[in-house]
Amino acid sequence: MLALGEGNSYATHVERDRMVPRREDADLILDAMSYVDLVHMDLTAENTAPAPGVAGRVVAAILAAPSLADYVRTWASEQLASKASLAPPPRPPINANYERVRGLLRRAGDSLPKDRSARARSSDGT
């Protein structure tokens, strides 16, 4: 008699299918989507979303990079306190992570103006 998985390709296939699939973190996905939308709006100075498919590619890249995912999670927890306000959401801070997401947006095919955020920020003093 064959033990499970010994010489029986069906049994081996069944064992592989029982592996626990990687679980998605729904909160992190939503936080990453919010962050991508805010960076896009900050760069374009318009209340628009990235082109179809672009945000999904950038969110996938954020989820794949542990340091960027940790930053987005921390950023989102800081934003949670201001969600009860009627004021528009604060602009995301310009730092290495912001620049990284900006680069991801460009590589994913988003049509962003060149260096608009740097000029807008320097002119308004923030």
Sequence and secondary structure as in RCSB ss.txt:
>XXXX:A:sequence
MLALGEGNSYATHVERDRMVPRREDADLILDAMSYVDLVHMDLTAENTAPAPGVAGRVVAAILAAPSLADYVRTW
ASEQLASKASLAPPPRPPINANYERVRGLLRRAGDSLPKDRSARARSSDGT
>XXXX:A:secstr
   TTSS HHHHHHHHHTS      HHHHHHHHHHHHHHHHHHHTSS    TTHHHHHHHHHHH HHHHHHHHHH
HHHHHTTTTSSS       SHHHHHHHHHHHHTT    TTHHHHHHHHHT 
